[in-house]
Amino acid sequence: MLKELREIVQQVTASSDLNEAMNELVRQTRSAMNVDCCSIYLRQHHQQHYVLAATDGLAASAVGRAKIPLGEGIVGLIGDKEELINLADARSHPQFKYLPEAREDAFISFLGAPIIHQRTTLGVLVVQQKLERLFEEGEESFLVTLASQLATVIAHAEAKGNLRSPNWHGMLRGLAGSPGLAIGRAWVWRPRIELAQVTERKADDPLLQHQRLNKVLVQVEDELNGMALRLQESQASESVAVLEVYQYLLKDPLFIALIRQQIDQGWIAGSAVKRICEQHIAQFSHMSDPYLRERAADIRDLGQRLLTRLIHEDEGMHSLSLDEPVILVADEISATLIAEIPANKLKGIVSAKGSVNSHAAILARSMGVPAVMGIEHNFELLEDRLLIVDGYNGDLLVEPVASVLREYKKLIKQEQQMDQLFASVGHEPARTLDEVPVALLLNAGLSANTIISANDTVEGIGLFRTEIPFMLRDRFPSEQEQITTYRRVLANYVGKPVCMRTLDVGGDKQLPYFPIVEENPFLGWRGIRLTLDHPEIFLVQLKAMLRASLGLDNLSIMLPMVTNLDEVRAARRMLDRAWREVSAETPEHEVIRYPSLGVMIEVPSLLYLLPDLAPLVDFWSVGTNDLTQYLLAVDRNNGRVANIYDALHPAVLRALQQIIEAGERFGKPVSICGELAGDPIGVLILLAMGYRRFSMNSSNILRIKYIVRQSRCDELKKLLAETESQHRLGSIKQIFGRYLEERGLGGLLRGPR
């Protein structure tokens, strides 16, 4: 229903008058949800009541006149509880309040969602039907999503008074999209058909054109299904979720209907595809939100696949055939292109467009293919040139000199040898040579199944990113959908702890159906700030987590982007409420254990609040990525300043030392769940400081376990003491790097030394 939602929101925000906007919203919502009535009640704070502000179904004369006192009626109950209410027969509810002036006698079923902005209830969005029935989960999710969008529109309207919403060699610097090293010849990919190259033509055989379109829709769907199957067979099954975006677009009835309209107007099938795709691409390309801009690439890729089929339908389609493994280079790389290339022929990826959170980067990481994104260069000049892809540092070396080439070949050979060595300790305990036990945990979230193959090699999940299932949908997932996702993860790690981070969107992680447009999103409305402002979303997630943990008792919950103690207190009250309500609905013979509650330390302000924070939480975990970013005022996804981002900066290390010392002083378990935990030098420094719990991506587990088993904490502490007088950037890295080299692990140091 993303298309309907997007159209409703766009038309509402484009309106110059709030009343006009609300009238348009109720009209379109009634149509999209196929209900008999849709209404908006706005809260009048100064008069202590809700007033009917817009309706399509109730008496028009009641708008502005029908009022419900705060705390009365079902509308008042929704406002008080800040939760959605779904009733098959509203008249039988004890708090039902009849509004004679609205003439709502004919309506029986009722679904209402609170309209909340920054923790303030602005009103209630209601749909009603004459039939007695409970609304479905999809309808609940659609209404909650729409209400959250409407909250921003109303708040903005109230504040503003209206609604507006070839012969070059050297090194190129980009963004590290996927870790690893690769050497190979560049294979510059160009789409067989580009939208801009197609000349628009008309024909007088619309029936034939519809038949041609039907044929290629089936063919492209088969292609996508085949790609998904290949990914599953190549042990990258968690990446299949990325292809769901394409499959959704291909099956979107509105998108296909627009193409058919063009055919009915006389355009041939290929021209119809071109025209509609270019309209959508232009629409998304001009959006300020980075995630939504990415949808333009999805539409372009799908359109070009359809066009290729249409133009070359007699030739048939051939899968990509490569004689030898290559470095894939393209201006824009789609997830489907990566999936189409045989896994044994893809050594590395280089892309001009895309970020570390693009679909291409996500897929590359899951497949273990090194990738560098955001390279600014004329790729035509790279054709068949020898490249080195350094996915650790985000560097692309073009036609490297012999000495550099030899060094990287040496590193790659060492990596291959060490991979075999690391595999030998998979089932061994993570314990140092001086018998210090270490807990290695998994960062997960791309797939509901996580990396099950890592189950026996880790002690649990230290960070489950719950926002990933949210990002891969076209609406907020319902409570039952979340329960299913969380239950599968918790059940896969029976007897082992699973720490689930509450919804962390905003910044570089955007929901396609809930865009947040801000000048500085990393310092804006994200993490716990957003979820506390939307208790109707937060409570559903907390309840889903609790219900999913029934009988497993391995759940802990972590709060992201915490800045002050009041946020922790408010979140604790929400968890208390969720636990009480879920427990009350649980059979007497079953008990839902109250989970441990912790916070992510990633905002520097918490460094000065640790003594006050300790009594409020059960544990804390350090998100080194964001903590480093905020301490150094560096956007780690910005290629222009990426070289300044340094997790081993002395200021960052002093902050980490302060955190672990406070944890020991107040008896709070402390873990590291940023990229530093999976860095060979980083983990040595952290061990020296006293950290004993590390959560990381599955690709780092075995090598970090091996490093732990080859190290002594007493030696590392002495090294750390030696570095106290070192203030030059890089000096600490050199000291601990030598420690790795002395143990034959120098190949783990990233890039030639």
C-alpha positions in Angstrom: 0.0 0.0 0.0 3.0 2.2 -0.2 1.8 3.8 -3.5 -1.5 4.8 -1.9 0.2 6.1 1.2 2.7 8.1 -0.8 0.1 9.7 -3.0 -2.1 10.6 0.0 0.9 12.2 1.9 2.1 14.0 -1.2 -1.2 15.5 -2.0 -1.8 16.5 1.7 1.6 18.2 2.0 1.1 20.0 -1.3 -2.1 21.7 -0.1 -1.8 25.3 1.0 -4.6 25.1 3.5 -4.9 22.7 6.6 -8.6 22.2 6.2 -8.3 21.4 2.5 -5.5 19.0 3.3 -7.5 17.1 5.9 -10.5 16.9 3.6 -8.3 15.4 0.9 -6.8 13.0 3.4 -10.1 11.6 4.7 -11.4 11.3 1.1 -8.4 9.4 -0.2 -8.0 7.2 2.9 -11.7 6.1 2.7 -11.1 5.1 -0.9 -7.7 3.5 -0.3 -8.9 1.4 2.6 -12.4 0.7 1.1 -14.2 1.8 4.2 -17.5 3.6 4.7 -16.2 6.5 6.7 -12.9 8.3 7.6 -12.7 11.2 10.1 -10.1 13.3 11.9 -10.7 14.6 15.4 -8.3 17.4 16.5 -7.5 18.0 20.1 -8.4 21.5 21.3 -6.1 21.9 24.3 -7.4 25.2 25.5 -11.0 24.0 25.4 -10.3 20.4 26.7 -12.0 18.5 24.0 -11.7 16.8 20.6 -13.5 18.4 17.7 -14.5 16.8 14.4 -12.2 18.5 12.0 -12.8 16.6 8.7 -14.9 13.7 7.6 -15.9 11.7 4.6 -18.9 9.7 5.7 -20.3 11.5 8.7 -22.6 14.5 8.4 -20.7 17.4 6.9 -22.6 19.8 9.0 -21.0 18.3 12.1 -17.5 19.4 11.2 -16.4 22.0 13.7 -19.5 21.3 15.9 -19.3 17.7 17.1 -17.1 17.7 20.2 -15.9 15.0 22.5 -14.5 16.0 26.0 -11.0 14.8 26.8 -11.1 11.3 28.4 -14.6 10.6 27.1 -15.7 8.3 24.3 -13.5 5.9 22.3 -11.8 8.8 20.7 -10.9 10.2 24.1 -9.7 6.7 25.2 -7.3 6.5 22.2 -5.9 9.9 23.1 -5.4 8.9 26.8 -3.9 5.4 26.0 -1.9 6.7 23.0 -2.7 3.4 21.3 -4.7 2.1 18.4 -8.1 0.6 19.1 -9.8 -1.9 16.8 -13.5 -2.8 17.6 -15.8 -5.0 15.7 -18.8 -3.3 17.4 -18.0 0.1 18.8 -21.5 0.5 20.3 -20.9 -2.3 22.8 -17.8 -0.7 24.2 -18.4 0.8 27.7 -16.8 4.1 26.7 -18.8 4.5 23.5 -20.2 8.1 23.1 -22.9 8.8 20.6 -22.7 12.0 18.6 -26.2 12.7 17.3 -25.1 15.7 15.1 -22.6 13.5 13.3 -25.3 10.9 12.3 -23.1 7.9 12.8 -25.9 5.5 13.6 -25.2 3.3 10.6 -21.5 2.6 11.5 -20.6 -0.4 13.6 -16.9 -1.4 13.3 -14.3 1.2 14.4 -10.6 1.6 14.0 -8.8 4.6 15.4 -5.1 5.6 15.8 -3.7 8.5 17.8 -2.0 11.4 15.9 1.1 12.1 18.0 3.8 14.6 17.4 6.8 14.9 19.7 5.0 13.1 22.6 1.9 15.4 22.2 -1.4 13.9 21.1 -2.8 16.2 18.4 -5.8 14.2 17.6 -7.3 10.9 16.4 -7.6 9.4 12.9 -10.7 7.1 12.6 -12.1 4.8 10.0 -15.6 3.1 10.4 -17.6 0.5 8.5 -21.3 -0.5 8.5 -20.4 -4.1 8.7 -19.5 -5.7 12.1 -15.9 -6.9 11.7 -12.4 -6.5 13.1 -10.1 -4.6 10.9 -7.1 -6.6 9.6 -3.4 -6.2 10.6 -2.5 -4.6 7.3 -5.3 -2.0 7.8 -4.1 -1.3 11.3 -0.5 -0.7 10.1 -1.7 1.5 7.2 -3.7 3.7 9.6 -0.9 4.0 12.1 1.6 4.9 9.4 -0.8 7.5 8.0 -1.5 8.9 11.4 2.2 9.4 12.1 2.6 11.2 8.8 -0.5 13.3 9.5 1.0 14.3 12.9 4.0 16.0 11.1 1.6 17.7 8.6 -0.6 19.1 11.4 2.3 20.2 13.5 3.9 22.0 10.6 0.6 23.6 9.6 0.0 24.8 13.2 3.5 26.3 13.3 3.7 27.8 9.9 0.0 28.5 9.2 0.1 26.4 6.0 1.4 23.2 4.5 4.6 23.0 2.3 6.1 21.2 2.9 42.9 6.9 -20.4 45.9 6.8 -19.1 45.7 7.5 -15.5 47.0 5.6 -12.5 47.0 6.3 -8.9 44.6 6.0 -5.9 41.0 7.1 -5.7 39.4 7.6 -2.3 35.8 6.5 -1.7 33.7 5.0 1.1 34.4 1.5 2.5 31.2 -0.3 1.4 32.2 -3.8 2.2 35.5 -5.0 3.9 38.1 -7.1 2.1 40.8 -6.9 -0.5 40.6 -7.8 -4.2 42.8 -7.5 -7.3 41.5 -7.9 -10.8 40.7 -6.3 -14.1 37.9 -3.7 -14.3 34.8 -4.8 -16.1 32.8 -1.6 -16.7 29.1 -2.4 -16.8 26.8 -0.4 -19.0 23.1 -1.2 -19.2 22.2 -2.8 -22.5 19.3 -0.4 -22.8 19.2 3.0 -21.1 15.9 4.9 -20.7 17.3 8.0 -22.2 18.3 6.2 -25.4 14.8 5.0 -26.2 13.0 7.0 -28.8 9.3 7.3 -28.0 6.9 5.9 -30.6 3.2 5.3 -31.0 1.3 2.4 -32.6 -2.3 1.5 -33.4 -2.3 -2.0 -31.8 -2.8 -1.5 -28.1 -4.0 -5.1 -27.6 -0.6 -6.4 -28.9 1.3 -3.9 -26.8 -0.6 -5.1 -23.7 0.3 -8.7 -24.6 4.0 -7.7 -25.0 4.0 -6.0 -21.6 2.3 -9.0 -20.0 4.9 -11.3 -21.4 7.9 -9.3 -20.1 6.4 -8.8 -16.7 6.3 -12.6 -16.3 9.9 -12.9 -17.7 11.4 -10.3 -15.4 9.6 -11.7 -12.4 11.1 -15.1 -13.3 14.5 -13.4 -13.4 14.1 -11.9 -10.0 13.0 -15.3 -8.6 16.0 -16.9 -10.2 18.3 -14.3 -8.6 16.8 -14.9 -5.2 17.3 -18.7 -5.6 21.0 -18.2 -6.7 21.6 -16.1 -3.6 20.1 -18.8 -1.4 22.2 -21.4 -3.0 25.4 -19.3 -2.5 24.9 -19.1 1.2 23.7 -15.5 1.0 20.1 -16.2 1.8 19.9 -13.2 4.1 20.4 -11.0 1.1 17.2 -12.1 -0.6 15.3 -9.5 1.3 17.0 -6.8 -0.7 15.3 -8.1 -3.9 11.9 -7.8 -2.3 12.0 -4.0 -3.2 12.2 -4.9 -6.9 9.5 -7.6 -6.6 7.3 -5.1 -4.9 7.7 -2.5 -7.6 7.0 -5.1 -10.3 3.8 -6.1 -8.7 2.6 -2.6 -7.7 -0.8 -2.4 -9.4 -0.7 1.4 -9.6 2.8 1.4 -11.2 1.7 -1.1 -13.8 -1.7 0.6 -14.3 0.1 3.9 -15.2 2.1 2.0 -17.9 -1.1 0.5 -19.3 -2.7 3.9 -19.5 0.1 5.1 -21.7 -0.4 2.1 -23.9 -4.1 2.9 -24.1 -3.2 6.4 -25.2 -1.3 4.9 -28.2 2.2 4.5 -27.0 4.1 1.2 -27.7 4.9 -0.9 -24.6 8.6 0.2 -24.5 7.7 3.9 -24.7 5.0 3.5 -22.1 7.6 2.0 -19.7 10.1 4.8 -20.4 7.6 7.6 -19.9 6.3 6.3 -16.5 9.7 5.3 -15.2 11.2 8.7 -16.0 8.3 10.4 -14.3 8.9 8.4 -11.1 12.7 8.8 -11.3 12.4 12.6 -11.6 10.0 12.5 -8.6 12.3 10.5 -6.4 15.6 12.1 -7.6 14.5 15.5 -6.3 13.7 14.3 -2.8 16.1 15.4 -0.1 15.8 12.1 1.8 18.7 9.8 0.8 16.8 6.6 1.2 14.0 7.8 -1.0 16.4 9.0 -3.6 17.7 5.5 -3.8 14.2 4.4 -5.0 15.0 6.2 -8.2 17.8 3.8 -8.8 15.4 0.8 -8.2 12.9 2.2 -10.7 15.6 2.9 -13.3 17.0 -0.6 -13.0 13.6 -2.2 -13.2 12.6 0.0 -16.2 15.7 -0.9 -18.1 15.2 -4.6 -17.5 11.7 -4.3 -18.9 12.9 -2.3 -21.9 15.7 -4.8 -22.6 13.2 -7.5 -22.7 10.8 -5.6 -24.9 13.4 -4.4 -27.4 15.3 -7.7 -27.6 12.3 -10.1 -27.1 13.1 -12.1 -30.2 16.7 -12.7 -29.2 15.9 -13.8 -25.7 17.9 -12.9 -22.6 21.3 -14.4 -21.8 22.8 -14.4 -18.4 26.1 -12.6 -18.0 29.0 -14.7 -19.1 32.5 -13.8 -18.0 35.7 -15.6 -18.9 37.5 -14.7 -15.6 36.7 -13.1 -12.3 36.5 -9.3 -12.5 36.1 -6.1 -10.5 32.6 -4.9 -11.3 32.7 -1.1 -12.0 29.6 1.0 -12.8 28.2 4.4 -12.3 25.3 2.9 -10.4 25.2 -0.7 -9.3 21.9 -2.3 -8.5 21.3 -5.3 -6.2 19.9 -7.2 -9.2 23.1 -6.7 -11.1 25.2 -8.2 -8.3 22.8 -11.1 -8.0 23.0 -11.7 -11.7 26.8 -12.2 -11.8 28.0 -15.7 -11.0 29.5 -15.6 -7.4 32.7 -17.2 -8.5 33.3 -14.4 -11.1 32.8 -11.4 -8.8 36.0 -10.3 -7.0 35.1 -6.8 -6.0 32.7 -3.9 -6.6 33.3 -0.2 -7.4 30.5 2.3 -7.7 30.3 6.0 -8.3 26.9 6.4 -6.7 25.5 4.8 -3.6 26.5 4.9 0.1 27.5 2.3 2.7 23.7 1.8 3.2 22.8 1.3 -0.4 21.3 -2.0 -1.5 24.5 -2.8 -3.4 26.7 -2.3 -0.3 24.3 -4.3 1.9 24.4 -7.2 -0.6 28.2 -7.0 -1.1 28.7 -7.3 2.7 26.4 -10.3 3.0 28.3 -12.0 0.2 31.7 -11.2 1.5 32.7 -9.2 -1.6 35.0 -6.2 -1.1 33.3 -2.9 -2.2 34.2 0.8 -2.5 31.4 3.3 -3.1 31.3 6.9 -4.0 34.3 6.9 -6.3 34.3 10.1 -8.5 36.0 9.3 -11.8 35.3 8.7 -15.5 34.7 5.0 -15.4 35.1 4.7 -19.2 38.8 5.2 -18.6 39.0 2.2 -16.2 37.8 -0.4 -18.7 40.1 -3.5 -18.4 42.6 -1.7 -16.2 44.1 -3.5 -13.2 42.5 -2.5 -10.0 43.0 -3.1 -6.3 39.8 -2.7 -4.2 40.6 -2.0 -0.5 37.2 -2.4 1.1 38.7 -1.7 4.5 39.9 1.8 3.8 37.6 2.7 0.9 40.5 3.0 -1.5 40.7 2.1 -5.2 44.1 1.7 -6.7 44.3 2.0 -10.5 47.3 0.3 -12.3 49.3 0.1 -9.1 53.1 0.1 -9.3 54.8 -3.3 -9.0 55.8 -2.8 -5.3 52.3 -2.0 -4.2 50.8 -4.8 -6.2 53.3 -7.3 -4.6 52.4 -6.0 -1.2 48.6 -6.4 -1.7 49.1 -9.9 -3.2 51.0 -10.8 -0.1 48.2 -9.5 2.1 45.6 -11.4 0.2 47.6 -14.6 0.3 48.0 -14.1 4.1 44.3 -13.5 4.4 43.5 -16.7 2.6 46.0 -18.7 4.8 44.7 -17.1 8.0 41.1 -17.8 7.0 41.9 -21.5 7.2 43.7 -20.9 10.5 40.7 -19.0 11.9 38.3 -21.8 11.0 40.2 -24.2 13.2 39.1 -22.4 16.4 35.4 -22.1 15.5 34.2 -24.3 18.3 37.0 -23.4 20.8 36.3 -21.1 23.7 37.3 -17.4 23.4 39.9 -17.3 26.1 43.3 -15.6 26.2 46.6 -17.4 26.8 46.5 -16.1 30.4 43.0 -17.7 30.9 40.9 -14.6 30.7 37.4 -15.5 29.3 36.0 -13.3 26.6 32.4 -13.2 25.2 32.0 -12.9 21.5 28.5 -11.9 20.3 26.9 -11.3 16.9 25.6 -8.2 15.3 22.5 -9.1 13.3 19.5 -7.7 11.6 19.4 -8.0 7.8 17.5 -11.2 8.0 15.0 -12.5 10.5 17.0 -15.7 10.6 20.3 -13.9 11.3 23.4 -15.9 10.6 22.4 -19.3 12.0 25.7 -20.9 10.9 27.4 -18.6 13.5 25.3 -19.9 16.3 27.8 -22.4 17.6 30.7 -20.0 17.4 29.2 -17.1 19.3 27.7 -16.7 22.8 24.6 -14.9 21.6 23.5 -11.8 19.8 24.9 -8.6 21.2 22.9 -6.3 18.9 19.8 -7.2 16.9 19.0 -4.2 14.7 15.2 -4.1 14.7 15.1 -1.3 12.2 16.1 -3.6 9.3 12.7 -5.4 9.1 11.1 -2.0 9.3 13.2 -0.7 6.4 12.4 -3.6 4.1 8.6 -3.0 4.3 6.3 -0.4 2.8 4.6 0.4 6.1 5.1 0.0 9.8 5.0 -3.8 10.6 2.1 -4.9 12.8 2.6 -6.3 16.2 2.1 -9.9 15.0 4.6 -9.4 12.2 7.1 -8.1 14.7 6.4 -11.0 17.1 7.1 -13.5 14.2 10.4 -11.8 13.4 11.6 -11.5 17.0 10.5 -15.0 18.0 12.4 -16.6 15.2 15.6 -14.9 16.3 15.1 -15.6 20.0 14.3 -19.3 19.2 17.4 -19.7 17.1 19.5 -18.8 20.1 17.9 -20.7 22.9 20.0 -20.6 26.1 22.0 -17.6 24.7 21.4 -13.9 25.3 19.8 -11.9 22.5 20.0 -8.1 22.9 17.4 -6.3 20.8 17.9 -2.6 20.1 14.6 -0.7 19.9 13.8 1.1 16.6 16.7 3.2 15.5 15.8 5.2 12.4 16.8 8.6 11.3 20.3 9.8 10.4 21.6 7.5 7.7 18.7 4.9 8.3 15.4 6.1 6.8 12.1 4.4 6.5 10.7 4.7 2.9 7.2 5.4 4.2 8.2 7.7 7.1 10.8 10.1 5.6 12.5 12.6 8.0 13.7 15.6 6.1 16.3 17.5 8.2 19.2 19.7 7.5 21.4 17.7 9.8 19.8 14.3 10.3 22.6 12.8 12.4 21.9 15.5 15.0 18.2 15.3 14.6 15.1 13.3 15.2 16.4 9.7 15.5 16.7 6.7 17.8 15.0 7.0 21.2 14.0 10.6 20.5 11.7 9.4 17.7 10.2 6.4 19.5 9.4 8.3 22.7 7.6 10.9 20.5 5.6 8.1 19.0 4.5 5.8 21.9 2.0 4.1 19.6 4.9 2.7 17.7 7.2 2.2 20.6 4.7 0.3 22.8 3.8 -2.1 19.9 7.5 -2.9 19.5 8.1 -3.5 23.2 5.0 -5.7 23.5 6.0 -7.7 20.4 9.5 -8.3 21.9 8.0 -9.4 25.2 5.4 -11.7 23.6 8.1 -13.2 21.4 10.3 -14.0 24.5 7.6 -16.2 26.2 9.2 -19.4 27.4 12.6 -18.5 26.0 13.8 -16.0 28.7 16.8 -14.8 26.7 15.7 -11.3 25.8 17.3 -8.0 26.8 16.4 -4.6 25.4 18.7 -1.8 24.5 17.9 1.9 23.9 19.7 3.8 21.1 20.8 7.4 20.9 20.2 8.2 24.5 21.2 11.8 25.5 19.8 12.3 29.0 18.4 10.5 32.0 14.8 11.6 31.4 14.8 9.5 28.2 15.8 6.4 30.1 13.2 7.0 32.8 10.5 7.5 30.1 11.5 4.4 28.3 11.6 2.4 31.5 8.0 3.5 32.2 6.9 2.4 28.7 8.6 -1.0 29.3 6.9 -1.3 32.7 3.5 -0.6 31.1 4.1 -3.0 28.2 5.2 -5.7 30.5 2.2 -5.3 32.8 -0.3 -5.3 29.9 1.3 -8.3 28.2 1.5 -10.2 31.5 -2.1 -9.5 32.1 -3.0 -11.1 28.8 -0.8 -14.1 29.3 -2.2 -17.4 30.7 -1.6 -17.8 34.4 0.6 -20.9 33.9 3.0 -18.9 31.7 5.3 -16.1 32.8 7.0 -13.5 30.7 10.3 -12.6 32.3 11.0 -8.9 32.7 14.0 -8.2 30.4 17.2 -6.5 31.3 17.2 -2.9 30.0 20.4 -1.2 28.8 21.5 1.8 26.8 23.8 2.4 23.9 26.5 4.9 24.8 27.0 6.8 21.6 26.2 10.4 22.5 29.1 12.1 24.3 26.8 13.7 26.9 26.4 10.3 28.6 30.1 10.2 29.4 29.4 12.8 32.1 26.3 11.1 33.4 27.5 7.5 34.0 27.2 7.6 37.8 23.6 8.8 37.5 22.8 6.4 34.7 24.0 3.3 36.6 21.0 2.9 38.9 18.5 3.3 36.0 19.8 0.5 33.8 21.1 -3.1 33.9 23.9 -2.7 31.4 25.4 -0.5 28.8 26.9 -1.1 25.4 29.2 1.2 23.5 28.4 2.1 19.9 31.9 3.1 18.9 30.8 4.1 15.4 28.5 6.9 16.5 30.5 7.8 19.6 33.6 8.4 17.4 31.5 10.3 14.9 30.1 12.7 17.5 33.3 13.1 19.5 35.2 14.0 16.4 32.4 15.9 14.6 32.9 13.7 11.5 30.3 12.2 9.3 31.8 8.7 8.7 29.7 8.4 5.4 31.1 11.6 3.9 34.0 10.8 1.6 35.4 14.3 2.0 36.2 13.9 5.7 36.4 10.1 6.0 40.1 10.3 6.6 39.5 12.2 9.8 37.3 9.5 11.2 39.5 7.5 13.5 38.2 5.2 16.2 41.7 5.0 17.7 41.9 8.8 18.2 43.3 9.5 21.7 40.0 11.3 22.6 38.0 8.3 21.7 40.3 5.9 23.6 40.1 8.1 26.7 36.3 8.0 26.5 36.3 4.2 26.2 38.6 3.9 29.2 36.3 6.1 31.2 33.3 4.0 30.3 34.8 0.7 31.3 36.1 2.1 34.5 32.7 3.4 35.4 31.2 0.0 34.5 33.5 -1.8 36.9 32.9 0.8 39.6 29.2 0.5 39.5 29.0 -3.2 38.7 27.4 -2.8 35.2 28.2 -5.2 32.4 29.7 -3.3 29.5 30.0 -4.5 25.9 31.3 -3.0 22.6 29.1 -3.3 19.6 30.7 -1.0 17.1 33.1 -1.8 14.3 36.0 -1.4 16.7 35.1 -4.7 18.3 35.8 -6.5 15.0 39.1 -4.6 14.3 42.2 -6.7 15.1 44.1 -3.8 16.7 41.0 -2.3 18.2 40.1 -5.5 20.1 43.7 -5.7 21.6 43.4 -2.1 22.9 39.9 -2.9 24.3 41.2 -6.0 26.0 44.0 -4.0 27.6 41.4 -1.5 28.9 39.4 -4.3 30.5 36.6 -4.9 28.0 35.5 -8.5 27.9 32.3 -8.5 25.8 32.4 -7.8 22.0 29.6 -7.9 19.5 30.4 -7.8 15.8 29.4 -8.9 12.3 29.6 -12.6 11.5 32.5 -12.1 9.1 34.8 -11.0 12.0 33.9 -13.6 14.6 36.5 -16.3 13.8 39.5 -14.0 13.3 38.8 -12.1 16.5 38.4 -15.3 18.4 41.8 -16.5 17.0 43.4 -13.2 18.0 42.0 -13.5 21.5 43.4 -17.0 21.9 46.8 -15.8 20.8 47.0 -12.8 23.2 47.7 -12.2 26.9 45.8 -9.5 28.8 48.8 -8.9 31.2 51.0 -8.1 28.2 48.4 -5.9 26.5 47.9 -3.9 29.7 51.6 -3.1 29.8 51.5 -2.0 26.2 48.6 0.3 26.9 50.5 1.8 29.8 53.4 2.5 27.4 51.1 4.5 25.1 49.9 6.9 27.8 52.6 9.4 26.8 51.8 9.0 23.1 49.8 11.8 21.7 50.5 11.5 18.0 47.7 10.1 15.8 48.6 6.6 14.7 51.3 5.9 17.3 49.0 3.6 19.4 48.0 1.7 16.3 51.7 1.1 15.5 52.5 -0.2 19.0 49.7 -2.7 19.0 50.3 -3.5 15.3 53.7 -4.8 16.2 52.1 -7.0 18.8 50.1 -8.7 16.0 53.2 -9.0 13.8 55.2 -10.7 16.5 52.5 -13.4 16.6 52.4 -13.9 12.9 49.2 -11.9 12.4 50.7 -9.0 10.5 48.5 -9.8 7.5 45.5 -8.6 9.5 46.7 -5.0 9.4 44.7 -3.3 6.8 46.5 -2.1 3.7 50.2 -2.1 2.9 52.4 -0.9 5.8 
